[in-house]
């Protein structure tokens, strides 16, 4: 059973700080907005007498050599003498923090100080290829994974770190590297990965569709602060050009913790995952799929927002629920005697748009029933259909391919951020959507609230004039004025189909938790162009959606 609670409305001051932080994110998350290059010269290892008397944690800069001779810049935070948390030999639990995409070791100064004050050794480092760390950008590849172990080795040799109590925390790229570290170093007992990825392939290429807007933003953020390796440069060029995609997929698979999930499970690593519903870089569905494959201690938290917007205020030293949860996870598994007290697995969802929180024992229990809604020709969603009577199969609806209907997933980094701050996801006026470019279905108003939990799925027949194409699906919450707010969306591409011959299309929208208010309608929109993605449908070609008696078209909704 779920446990639900309503969050308190945020005061105006908090909303103002969050809005400012989100604007910074939109202008260049991870692009070094709040950091400066780390000094090449390490500071003295010992604190001054005055600092010791005040009981403040010590801080120093360090150069950490890797096995291949590359030197990474790092910050080291050590608890003040007498800080609780040490074992009998004076050793403290260790937390390693790889910096996020485009950032350097000073990114986590606020968290490093907090961790040291709470009785942890904290080592934050600039990932290879960025800023003044040596080497070239590896994107959580084999070199980055090996670097994690080298940083741990260095910390055990140069700080009073406890080799039996080692954890990691990471944001974005740091989150991906943190999970890769859990796969390749069994010494790591607990990790917290925030706004990271479990499956990089699904993030960059979900539904067989290139996520070009997100890739372009990541490349732009990397350019001023990072040095591309030849492999990364070739892969990025291939992704943008849409060539050699099997090689791109193999490259991304190598950097996906999901590829090595059996190693994480064998190590018994305790895994905390935090993510945003609207993350436009790493979609939430790839992370929930990864979470479900974990067999050790695990916790998943999902909130409204976009990439790293939920965690950003913690980088400014402000109170932050995601960081608070991550700290609690570390305390539970690295500090409590025996570790692992509390539920072995748990899920916490902040529901859109009302902000209610729901707690579940596992992912499978977030929905309790399924509605199968028949697509009529197109027009009403029938029932099974979002209200109405059963629709007879046998309809067909054609659209002009490669044309933008106005329905889209929004702008990367901004769409989810606006949803987080103002409950304003991408919005359309349903009656104004051109039916020449989009197929639109709409329900009758619901008499009671509908609680969507999980991934809605669309099934239909498609007949295309070209062998390759892409369909984008959008699910909207529509009010009495016809204004539709985006609940979820996703792309699905195909290739090598015989022109003019129908084939089945299965489209799974990105997972979400959304409460449709009573009196509102649900609307499903299918079109063939979205500025976020590189669609394959040739401009001006015909794409026809349809249904047959043997294969009816439907929208499937997981509900609580």
C-alpha positions as CSV (number, residue, x, y, z in Angstrom):
1,X,0.0,0.0,0.0
2,X,1.1,3.5,-0.7
3,X,1.5,6.1,2.0
4,X,0.6,9.5,0.8
5,X,1.2,12.9,2.2
6,X,0.9,16.5,1.0
7,X,3.9,18.7,1.0
8,X,3.6,22.2,2.4
9,X,3.4,25.1,-0.1
10,X,6.8,26.7,-0.5
11,X,7.2,30.3,0.8
12,X,7.8,33.1,-1.6
13,X,11.5,33.4,-0.7
14,X,12.1,29.7,-1.3
15,X,10.4,30.0,-4.7
16,X,12.6,33.0,-5.6
17,X,15.8,31.1,-4.7
18,X,14.6,28.1,-6.7
19,X,13.8,30.2,-9.7
20,X,17.2,31.8,-9.7
21,X,18.9,28.5,-9.4
22,X,16.9,27.1,-12.3
23,X,17.7,30.0,-14.5
24,X,21.4,29.3,-13.8
25,X,20.8,25.7,-14.7
26,X,19.1,26.6,-18.0
27,X,22.0,28.9,-19.0
28,X,24.6,26.2,-18.5
29,X,24.3,23.5,-15.9
30,X,27.7,22.0,-15.2
31,X,29.5,24.7,-17.2
32,X,31.5,26.0,-14.3
33,X,29.1,28.8,-13.3
34,X,30.0,28.6,-9.7
35,X,33.5,27.2,-9.8
36,X,37.0,28.3,-10.7
37,X,39.9,26.1,-11.7
38,X,41.6,24.2,-8.8
39,X,45.1,25.3,-7.9
40,X,47.9,23.2,-9.1
41,X,49.7,23.4,-5.8
42,X,48.3,21.4,-2.9
43,X,47.6,23.2,0.3
44,X,49.2,22.1,3.6
45,X,47.8,18.8,4.8
46,X,47.4,20.0,8.5
47,X,45.1,22.6,9.8
48,X,46.2,25.6,11.7
49,X,46.0,25.6,15.5
50,X,43.2,28.3,15.3
51,X,41.2,26.1,13.0
52,X,41.6,23.1,15.3
53,X,40.5,25.1,18.3
54,X,37.3,26.1,16.4
55,X,36.6,22.5,15.6
56,X,36.2,23.1,11.9
57,X,36.8,20.4,9.4
58,X,40.1,20.7,7.5
59,X,40.3,21.4,3.8
60,X,43.1,20.9,1.4
61,X,43.7,20.7,-2.3
62,X,45.4,17.6,-3.7
63,X,46.9,16.1,-6.9
64,X,45.9,12.5,-7.2
65,X,47.9,10.4,-9.7
66,X,46.1,7.7,-11.7
67,X,47.5,4.4,-12.9
68,X,48.2,5.7,-16.4
69,X,50.1,8.8,-15.0
70,X,47.1,11.2,-15.4
71,X,46.8,13.6,-12.5
72,X,43.4,14.5,-11.2
73,X,42.7,17.7,-9.2
74,X,40.9,17.1,-5.9
75,X,39.6,18.6,-2.7
76,X,39.9,16.7,0.6
77,X,37.7,17.4,3.7
78,X,38.7,15.8,7.0
79,X,36.6,15.9,10.2
80,X,38.0,17.9,13.1
81,X,39.5,15.9,15.9
82,X,36.8,14.5,18.2
83,X,34.1,14.5,15.6
84,X,31.8,11.5,16.2
85,X,32.0,8.7,13.6
86,X,35.5,7.5,13.9
87,X,36.3,3.9,14.7
88,X,38.7,2.8,17.5
89,X,41.7,3.7,15.3
90,X,40.4,7.1,14.4
91,X,39.3,6.2,10.9
92,X,36.2,7.8,9.4
93,X,34.0,6.6,6.6
94,X,35.1,7.8,3.2
95,X,32.8,9.5,0.5
96,X,34.2,10.0,-3.0
97,X,32.5,12.6,-5.2
98,X,33.3,12.8,-8.9
99,X,32.4,16.3,-10.3
100,X,29.6,16.6,-12.8
101,X,29.8,17.3,-16.5
102,X,31.9,20.4,-17.1
103,X,32.4,21.1,-13.4
104,X,35.5,20.8,-11.3
105,X,36.4,19.7,-7.8
106,X,35.2,22.9,-6.1
107,X,31.6,22.0,-7.2
108,X,30.9,20.1,-3.9
109,X,32.6,22.5,-1.4
110,X,29.3,23.0,0.5
111,X,28.6,19.2,0.7
112,X,32.3,18.4,1.5
113,X,32.1,20.7,4.5
114,X,28.8,19.2,5.6
115,X,30.1,15.7,5.2
116,X,33.3,16.3,7.2
117,X,31.3,18.1,9.9
118,X,29.2,15.0,10.1
119,X,32.1,12.6,10.5
120,X,33.1,11.7,6.9
121,X,36.3,12.0,4.9
122,X,35.1,13.6,1.7
123,X,37.3,13.6,-1.5
124,X,35.9,15.5,-4.5
125,X,37.8,15.3,-7.7
126,X,37.6,16.8,-11.2
127,X,36.9,14.0,-13.7
128,X,39.7,13.4,-16.2
129,X,39.6,15.6,-19.3
130,X,37.9,18.6,-17.5
131,X,39.5,21.8,-16.3
132,X,43.0,21.2,-14.8
133,X,42.7,17.4,-14.4
134,X,44.8,15.6,-17.0
135,X,43.7,13.3,-19.7
136,X,40.7,13.4,-22.0
137,X,36.9,13.2,-21.5
138,X,35.9,9.5,-21.2
139,X,32.2,9.9,-20.4
140,X,32.1,7.3,-17.6
141,X,34.1,4.8,-19.7
142,X,36.7,2.3,-18.6
143,X,39.3,5.0,-17.7
144,X,36.8,6.9,-15.5
145,X,35.8,3.6,-13.8
146,X,39.4,2.8,-13.1
147,X,40.0,6.3,-11.8
148,X,37.4,5.7,-9.0
149,X,39.5,2.9,-7.6
150,X,42.7,5.0,-7.8
151,X,41.1,7.8,-5.9
152,X,40.0,5.4,-3.2
153,X,43.5,3.9,-3.1
154,X,44.9,7.4,-2.6
155,X,42.4,8.3,0.1
156,X,43.1,5.2,2.1
157,X,46.9,6.0,1.9
158,X,46.7,9.7,2.6
159,X,43.7,10.3,4.9
160,X,42.3,8.6,8.0
161,X,39.7,6.8,5.9
162,X,38.2,3.5,6.9
163,X,38.6,0.9,4.2
164,X,35.5,-1.0,5.4
165,X,33.2,2.1,5.1
166,X,33.5,3.6,1.6
167,X,30.7,5.4,-0.3
168,X,30.2,7.6,-3.3
169,X,28.0,10.5,-4.3
170,X,27.6,11.9,-7.8
171,X,25.4,14.3,-9.8
172,X,24.9,14.0,-13.6
173,X,28.1,12.6,-15.0
174,X,29.2,12.1,-11.4
175,X,26.1,10.0,-10.9
176,X,26.9,7.8,-13.9
177,X,30.5,7.4,-12.7
178,X,29.3,6.6,-9.2
179,X,27.2,3.7,-10.5
180,X,30.1,2.5,-12.6
181,X,32.3,2.6,-9.5
182,X,29.8,0.4,-7.7
183,X,30.0,-2.1,-10.6
184,X,33.8,-2.2,-10.7
185,X,35.0,-1.7,-7.1
186,X,33.6,-4.1,-4.5
187,X,35.0,-2.0,-1.7
188,X,32.2,0.6,-2.3
189,X,29.4,-0.2,0.2
190,X,26.9,2.5,-0.6
191,X,26.3,5.0,-3.4
192,X,24.0,7.9,-4.1
193,X,23.5,8.8,-7.8
194,X,21.5,11.9,-8.5
195,X,20.3,13.0,-12.0
196,X,22.6,10.3,-13.5
197,X,21.9,7.5,-15.8
198,X,21.5,3.7,-15.5
199,X,21.3,3.2,-19.3
200,X,23.2,5.8,-21.4
201,X,22.0,4.1,-24.6
202,X,18.4,4.5,-23.7
203,X,19.1,8.1,-22.7
204,X,20.6,9.2,-25.9
205,X,18.7,6.9,-28.3
206,X,15.4,5.9,-26.7
207,X,12.8,4.6,-29.1
208,X,15.6,4.3,-31.7
209,X,15.5,8.1,-31.9
210,X,18.5,10.4,-31.5
211,X,18.0,13.0,-28.7
212,X,19.9,15.7,-30.5
213,X,18.9,18.7,-28.4
214,X,20.2,17.1,-25.2
215,X,23.3,15.9,-27.0
216,X,24.0,19.4,-28.4
217,X,23.6,21.0,-25.0
218,X,26.0,18.5,-23.4
219,X,28.5,19.2,-26.1
220,X,28.2,22.9,-25.7
221,X,28.7,22.6,-21.9
222,X,31.8,20.4,-22.4
223,X,33.5,22.6,-25.0
224,X,34.9,25.4,-22.8
225,X,36.1,23.1,-20.0
226,X,36.9,19.7,-21.4
227,X,39.2,18.0,-23.9
228,X,37.5,15.4,-26.1
229,X,39.1,12.1,-26.7
230,X,39.2,10.9,-30.3
231,X,36.7,8.2,-29.5
232,X,34.3,10.6,-27.9
233,X,34.7,13.1,-30.8
234,X,34.0,10.4,-33.4
235,X,31.0,9.1,-31.4
236,X,29.5,12.6,-31.0
237,X,29.9,13.3,-34.7
238,X,28.3,10.0,-35.6
239,X,25.4,10.7,-33.3
240,X,24.7,14.2,-34.8
241,X,25.0,12.8,-38.3
242,X,23.0,9.7,-37.7
243,X,25.6,7.4,-39.1
244,X,27.3,4.3,-37.6
245,X,24.6,4.1,-35.0
246,X,25.5,0.4,-34.0
247,X,28.9,1.8,-33.0
248,X,27.3,4.6,-31.0
249,X,25.1,2.1,-29.2
250,X,28.1,-0.1,-28.4
251,X,30.0,2.9,-27.1
252,X,27.0,3.9,-24.9
253,X,26.4,0.4,-23.7
254,X,30.0,0.3,-22.4
255,X,29.2,3.3,-20.3
256,X,25.9,2.1,-19.0
257,X,25.7,0.8,-15.4
258,X,22.8,-1.4,-16.6
259,X,25.3,-3.4,-18.6
260,X,27.1,-4.3,-15.4
261,X,24.1,-4.5,-13.0
262,X,25.0,-8.1,-12.1
263,X,28.3,-6.9,-10.7
264,X,26.5,-4.3,-8.6
265,X,24.1,-7.0,-7.3
266,X,27.0,-9.4,-6.6
267,X,28.8,-6.7,-4.6
268,X,25.6,-6.1,-2.5
269,X,26.1,-2.3,-2.9
270,X,23.4,-0.2,-1.4
271,X,22.1,2.1,-4.2
272,X,20.2,5.4,-3.8
273,X,18.8,6.9,-7.0
274,X,17.2,10.4,-7.3
275,X,15.8,11.8,-10.5
276,X,13.4,14.3,-12.1
277,X,10.3,13.3,-14.0
278,X,11.2,15.8,-16.8
279,X,14.9,15.1,-17.1
280,X,15.6,16.0,-20.7
281,X,19.1,14.5,-20.8
282,X,18.5,11.1,-19.1
283,X,14.8,10.1,-19.2
284,X,13.2,8.7,-16.0
285,X,12.1,5.4,-17.7
286,X,15.7,4.2,-18.2
287,X,16.4,4.8,-14.5
288,X,13.2,3.1,-13.2
289,X,14.1,0.1,-15.4
290,X,17.6,0.0,-13.9
291,X,16.2,0.3,-10.4
292,X,14.0,-2.7,-10.9
293,X,17.0,-4.8,-11.9
294,X,18.9,-4.1,-8.7
295,X,18.6,-6.8,-6.0
296,X,20.6,-5.3,-3.1
297,X,19.4,-2.5,-0.8
298,X,18.0,0.3,-2.9
299,X,15.9,3.4,-2.8
300,X,14.4,5.5,-5.6
301,X,13.1,9.1,-5.3
302,X,11.4,10.9,-8.2
303,X,10.3,14.6,-8.2
304,X,9.2,17.2,-10.8
305,X,12.1,19.0,-12.5
306,X,14.6,18.8,-15.3
307,X,18.2,17.7,-15.3
308,X,19.9,18.5,-12.0
309,X,17.4,21.1,-11.1
310,X,16.2,19.2,-8.0
311,X,19.7,19.1,-6.6
312,X,21.1,22.5,-7.7
313,X,20.3,24.4,-4.5
314,X,22.5,22.0,-2.5
315,X,25.5,23.2,-4.5
316,X,24.8,26.7,-3.1
317,X,24.7,25.4,0.4
318,X,20.9,25.6,0.8
319,X,18.7,23.0,2.4
320,X,17.8,20.4,-0.2
321,X,15.5,17.4,0.2
322,X,17.4,15.3,-2.4
323,X,20.8,15.9,-0.8
324,X,19.2,15.3,2.7
325,X,18.0,11.9,1.5
326,X,21.4,11.0,0.0
327,X,23.1,11.9,3.3
328,X,20.6,9.8,5.2
329,X,21.3,6.9,2.9
330,X,25.0,7.2,3.6
331,X,24.4,7.4,7.3
332,X,22.2,4.3,7.2
333,X,24.8,2.2,5.3
334,X,28.2,3.6,6.4
335,X,27.6,4.8,9.9
336,X,25.0,2.6,11.6
337,X,26.5,-0.5,13.2
338,X,26.0,-3.4,10.8
339,X,24.5,-1.0,8.2
340,X,21.4,-1.5,6.1
341,X,18.8,-0.8,8.8
342,X,15.4,0.1,7.5
343,X,13.5,-1.2,4.4
344,X,15.7,-3.1,1.9
345,X,14.0,-1.3,-0.9
346,X,11.6,1.7,-1.2
347,X,10.2,4.2,-3.6
348,X,9.2,7.8,-3.0
349,X,7.3,9.8,-5.6
350,X,6.4,13.5,-5.6
351,X,3.2,13.5,-7.7
352,X,2.6,16.1,-10.4
353,X,1.1,18.7,-10.3
354,X,-0.1,18.8,-6.7
355,X,3.2,17.9,-4.9
356,X,1.8,15.0,-2.9
357,X,4.3,12.5,-1.8
358,X,3.6,8.7,-2.0
359,X,5.8,6.0,-0.5
360,X,5.8,2.4,-1.9
361,X,7.7,-0.7,-0.9
362,X,8.7,-1.3,-4.5
363,X,8.2,-0.1,-8.0
364,X,5.6,-2.8,-9.0
365,X,3.1,-1.5,-6.4
366,X,2.9,2.1,-7.6
367,X,0.0,1.1,-9.8
368,X,-2.9,-1.2,-8.9
369,X,-4.9,-1.4,-12.1
370,X,-4.7,-0.9,-15.9
371,X,-7.2,0.9,-18.2
372,X,-7.3,0.0,-21.8
373,X,-8.6,2.9,-23.8
374,X,-9.7,2.2,-27.4
375,X,-8.7,4.7,-30.0
376,X,-11.6,5.7,-32.3
377,X,-11.2,7.2,-35.6
378,X,-9.5,9.6,-34.5
379,X,-11.7,11.7,-32.3
380,X,-13.0,10.4,-29.0
381,X,-11.1,8.1,-26.8
382,X,-13.6,5.3,-26.3
383,X,-13.9,2.6,-23.7
384,X,-12.2,1.0,-22.6
385,X,-11.9,4.6,-23.7
386,X,-11.5,7.6,-21.5
387,X,-15.3,7.8,-21.2
388,X,-17.9,6.9,-24.0
389,X,-18.8,3.7,-25.7
390,X,-16.7,1.1,-27.5
391,X,-15.2,2.2,-30.8
392,X,-15.5,0.0,-33.8
393,X,-12.1,-0.9,-35.3
394,X,-11.3,-0.4,-38.9
395,X,-10.5,3.3,-39.0
396,X,-7.5,5.1,-40.7
397,X,-6.1,8.6,-40.2
398,X,-3.3,10.1,-42.3
399,X,-1.0,13.0,-41.5
400,X,1.6,14.9,-43.4
401,X,5.0,13.5,-42.2
402,X,7.9,15.6,-41.0
403,X,5.7,18.6,-40.1
404,X,5.5,20.1,-36.6
405,X,2.0,20.2,-35.2
406,X,2.9,22.3,-32.3
407,X,2.8,19.4,-29.8
408,X,6.3,18.8,-28.6
409,X,8.4,17.8,-25.5
410,X,9.5,21.4,-24.9
411,X,13.0,22.8,-24.6
412,X,15.7,20.7,-22.9
413,X,16.5,22.0,-19.4
414,X,13.7,24.5,-19.4
415,X,10.6,22.3,-19.8
416,X,11.0,20.3,-16.6
417,X,12.4,23.3,-14.7
418,X,9.2,25.3,-15.4
419,X,7.1,22.3,-14.4
420,X,9.1,22.1,-11.1
421,X,8.9,25.8,-10.2
422,X,5.5,26.8,-11.7
423,X,3.7,23.6,-12.5
424,X,3.9,24.7,-16.1
425,X,5.0,21.9,-18.4
426,X,4.9,22.3,-22.2
427,X,1.3,23.5,-23.1
428,X,-0.9,23.4,-26.2
429,X,-4.4,24.5,-27.2
430,X,-5.9,21.3,-28.3
431,X,-8.5,22.7,-30.7
432,X,-5.8,24.6,-32.5
433,X,-3.6,21.7,-33.3
434,X,-3.6,21.2,-37.1
435,X,-5.2,17.8,-37.9
436,X,-3.2,17.7,-41.1
437,X,0.0,17.2,-39.0
438,X,-1.3,15.3,-35.9
439,X,-3.8,12.6,-35.0
440,X,-5.7,13.8,-31.9
441,X,-7.9,11.8,-29.5
442,X,-9.7,13.3,-26.5
443,X,-11.8,11.8,-23.7
444,X,-14.9,13.1,-22.2
445,X,-14.4,14.9,-18.8
446,X,-13.7,12.6,-15.9
447,X,-16.1,12.7,-13.0
448,X,-13.3,11.9,-10.5
449,X,-9.6,12.3,-10.4
450,X,-7.4,9.8,-12.3
451,X,-4.1,8.8,-10.7
452,X,-1.6,7.9,-13.4
453,X,1.4,5.9,-12.1
454,X,4.0,4.5,-14.4
455,X,4.4,4.5,-18.2
456,X,1.4,4.9,-20.5
457,X,1.6,2.8,-23.7
458,X,0.2,3.3,-27.2
459,X,-0.4,0.6,-29.7
460,X,-1.6,1.2,-33.3
461,X,-1.1,0.2,-36.9
462,X,1.1,2.4,-39.0
463,X,1.3,2.6,-42.8
464,X,4.1,4.9,-44.1
465,X,5.1,6.1,-47.6
466,X,8.8,5.9,-46.6
467,X,10.7,2.9,-45.2
468,X,12.0,5.0,-42.2
469,X,10.1,7.2,-39.9
470,X,9.4,8.4,-36.4
471,X,6.2,8.9,-34.4
472,X,6.1,11.1,-31.3
473,X,3.4,10.4,-28.7
474,X,2.1,13.0,-26.2
475,X,-0.4,12.6,-23.4
476,X,-2.1,15.8,-22.1
477,X,-4.2,17.0,-19.2
478,X,-6.9,19.2,-20.8
479,X,-9.0,21.6,-18.9
480,X,-12.4,23.0,-19.8
481,X,-10.9,25.7,-22.0
482,X,-9.0,23.2,-24.2
483,X,-5.6,24.0,-22.7
484,X,-3.5,20.9,-22.5
485,X,-0.6,20.4,-20.2
486,X,1.9,17.7,-21.1
487,X,1.8,14.7,-18.8
488,X,4.4,12.6,-20.7
489,X,5.8,12.0,-24.1
490,X,8.2,9.8,-26.0
491,X,9.5,9.0,-29.5
492,X,9.5,5.8,-31.4
493,X,11.3,5.2,-34.7
494,X,11.3,2.4,-37.3
495,X,13.4,1.6,-40.3
496,X,13.3,-0.8,-43.3
497,X,9.6,-1.1,-43.5
498,X,7.9,-1.7,-46.8
499,X,6.2,1.5,-48.0
500,X,2.4,1.2,-48.1
501,X,2.3,-1.9,-45.9
502,X,0.9,-1.7,-42.4
503,X,2.9,-2.7,-39.4
504,X,2.3,-2.6,-35.6
505,X,3.7,0.3,-33.6
506,X,4.3,0.0,-29.9
507,X,5.2,3.3,-28.1
508,X,5.9,3.5,-24.4
509,X,5.7,7.1,-23.0
510,X,8.2,8.1,-20.3
511,X,7.2,7.1,-16.8
512,X,5.5,9.6,-14.5
513,X,3.2,10.1,-11.5
514,X,0.4,12.5,-12.4
515,X,-3.1,13.2,-10.9
516,X,-5.6,14.3,-13.5
517,X,-8.1,16.5,-11.7
518,X,-11.8,15.7,-11.8
519,X,-13.6,17.5,-14.7
520,X,-10.5,17.4,-16.9
521,X,-10.0,15.3,-20.1
522,X,-7.1,13.2,-21.3
523,X,-5.8,13.7,-24.8
524,X,-3.4,11.7,-26.9
525,X,-1.6,13.3,-29.8
526,X,0.6,11.5,-32.4
527,X,2.7,13.4,-34.8
528,X,6.0,13.0,-36.7
529,X,8.2,15.9,-35.7
530,X,9.6,17.3,-32.4
531,X,12.5,19.8,-32.2
532,X,14.0,17.9,-29.3
533,X,14.8,14.9,-31.5
534,X,16.1,13.8,-34.9
535,X,13.0,12.3,-36.5
536,X,13.3,10.0,-39.5
537,X,10.0,10.8,-41.2
538,X,10.7,12.6,-44.6
539,X,9.0,16.0,-44.9
540,X,5.8,15.8,-46.9
541,X,5.5,12.0,-46.8
542,X,2.3,10.4,-45.6
543,X,2.0,8.5,-42.4
544,X,-1.3,6.7,-41.6
545,X,-2.5,5.5,-38.2
546,X,-5.1,2.8,-38.2
547,X,-6.9,-0.1,-36.5
548,X,-8.2,-3.4,-37.7
549,X,-10.7,-5.9,-36.2
550,X,-7.8,-8.3,-35.4
551,X,-5.5,-5.6,-34.1
552,X,-7.4,-2.7,-32.4
553,X,-5.5,0.5,-31.5
554,X,-5.4,1.5,-27.8
555,X,-3.9,3.6,-25.1
556,X,-3.0,1.7,-22.0
557,X,-2.9,3.6,-18.7
558,X,-1.4,2.3,-15.4
559,X,-3.5,3.7,-12.6
560,X,-3.6,3.7,-8.8
